[in-house]
Amino acid sequence: MSAGDFGYDPELPGGFQDADFDMRELEEAGRRAADAKRRADNRAKLAAMSFEEWRACVDSWVVRLAGVSADDLPDWNYADAYAEREHPKVTARAAIRNARE
């Protein structure tokens, strides 16, 4: 910014007024609110999934993370994880970790 731009004050650090710092705080608050909404939307999607849909999602995570199907892993209690509305990625990691032990 130059001296002719709105908001410039040569006596302030970097020449910016407090409004410039407030805008950064507002933008950060907006990002946090958007993240919270995205997480709430994801929780709603998980809550609406049938067991079969959720299990297919777990399987896709296992394939991505381990390169094999969840059916190729030792038995894992998927029903309990589904009942607890555990995220499919968390369940996939736990099933993979169990297979390695």
Buried (B, 14 or more C-beta within 10 A) or exposed (E): EEEEEEEBEEEEEEBBEEEBEEEEEEEEEEEEEEEEEEEEEEEEEBEEBEEEEBBBBBBBBBBEEBEEEBEEBEEBEBEEBBEEEBBBBEBBBBBBEEBEE
